[in-house]
Amino acid sequence: QVQLVESGGGLVQAGGSLRLSCAASGRTSSAYVMAWFRQAPSKEREFVAAISGSGLTKRYADSVKGRFTISRDNAKNTMYLQMNSLKPEDAAVYYCAAGPSLGQVPSTYNYWGQGTQVTVSS
């Protein structure tokens, strides 16, 4: 079992930045691919970014490429999402997830955090 806890969400103006964190505990988190998804009201959960266990392979949704950066610190069992140049359409609940392979659909991932709200004012 892996437990995931997100933090770092909040209210930011358009063009601003936030850094989300996802703290993992339980079974060795470095063995897992980790990812960020987001879900806005009345919308399906969508892929944002994913990172391999080593941190060497990263994937991004087209909508966030060049603005968001995913990273992980396995010594701290923590994953991050640096979000720059935020837009109102980035507003959502952001979830971290862990699973066995790099994927862009929620069913790829076995473990989920409770989510953290990101609000972007225009």
N, C-alpha and C positions, 0 to 999 in steps of 0.2 A: 504494500500500500504506500501511496505517496500523498501527502497532504500539501496543498498549495494555498498560499494566502497572498492576495494582491494588496498593494497600497500605492499611494501617490496620486490618486485621482483628485479632481477638484474642478474649480471654475477658472477659466482662463480666457482672455480676449483673443479674438482672431489674430493670427500672426504670432502668437505667443508659443511658449514651450512648456512641456510637462515631462517628467520622467516617472514612469511606472516601474514598480518592483514586484517581483513574485518570489516569495520565500518558500522553499521546498523543504519538507522533512519526511522522514520515513525511509523507505528503501533508497539506495544510492541514486540520487537524482541525476548524476552525471551519466548514468546509463540510458537515460531517456532523451528523446527529442522533446523540446519544449516549444510552445507556440503561444501566440496571442491571437485571440478572436475578439470580435466586438458585436454588440447587438443594440441597435437603436429601436425605439418603440415601434411596434407593428412591422418590424422587419426581421428577416431571418438572421441567425448568427452567421457572421462572415469572417473569413480568414483575413488576418492582418500580416503576420510574420511568423516565421519558424526558424529554429536554430538547432543544429545537430548537437549531440552530446559533447563532442570535442569543441564545439564553437566554430569550427572551420567552414561549415556549410550553412548558408542562410538563404531564406526565401522570403519574398515580399509580395504583397498584393500590389497590383499596378497603381492603385489609388494612393499608396503611401510611399512608393519608391522615391528616393531622393529627399524625403522629409523625415521619415522614421528610421531608427536604427535599433536593431535587436542585438543584445549581447548577453553573456552569462559569465558568472564567476563561480566555478564549481567548488572552489575552496570555501565559499560562503553559501553554497547551495541556493544561489539567487540568480534570477534572470531579470533583465531590464528591457524597457522599451523607451528610448529617448524619442520624444515626439516634438518636432519643430515645425514652424510655419503652420500651426493648427488652423483648420477651417471649421466653420459651423457644421459641415457635413461629417466631421470626425467625431462629433458628440455621440456618445453611446456608453453602455456599460462594457467595460473591457475585462475579458476573462483570460487567465492563463491556463494552459493545459499541458499535460505530459503524456507521451505515448511512445510506441516502439519505432515509429518511422516518420519521416518527413512527409506530411500530407497537408492538403488545403481544405479538407472537409472535417467537420467536427467528429465524425464517427471514427476517424483515425486515432483519436486520443481517448485514453482510458480515465484520466484523472483531470479534475477541474477545480479551480478556485471558485470563490463565491462572487467575484466580480468587484470592480471599482468604477464609480461613475466619473465620466469625463464630460464636462459641459463647456462649450465654446460659445462665447457671446460675440455677436457681430457688431 
